[in-house]
């Protein structure tokens, strides 16, 4: 069952988020800020681990340049903010906007989601997504104590994102070039790094506008010799 890994990943985020809502009442404002920075350090560490792997430097540079240009033209950051604001208005929680956006970026951007979905589709091996689910659950538990219900809502986005990748691979692709996976991992980790910097309050990156760089990296890896 190629859907199992993404289902477990989303479920673990949801369960951890619900637990986080319970512990949230015991967290002071100053402690919440410190926990946010601690999450930033964890995200930066995960991103750096992905960047260390093999990748084509030229592809990475071109992907970031073209991807950020496209992201700014489309302004994905603003579109995500509007979606999050709608959720915030309906649920009467101002922190939902940031919690949902940051959670979706942290849980969806990066190589583990893609590689795990591909393994599930091609090999019926869900180990990577289950491991990712455990890591995501730890982050979700802490993030929910800071941002609230927006983190729990991100579980649905994670599930759909990984399901779409798995379905495309399962029904339409017999195999994926390892170089493509390396490109996704490297560029995705750089995008994730901007999320970590935002959580640490180092600069102010429009992280969503960097996401197209991942898809540009896939195309460039396929077409360039």
Order of alpha helices (4+ residues) and beta strands (2+ residues): alpha-alpha-alpha-alpha-alpha-alpha-alpha-alpha-alpha-alpha
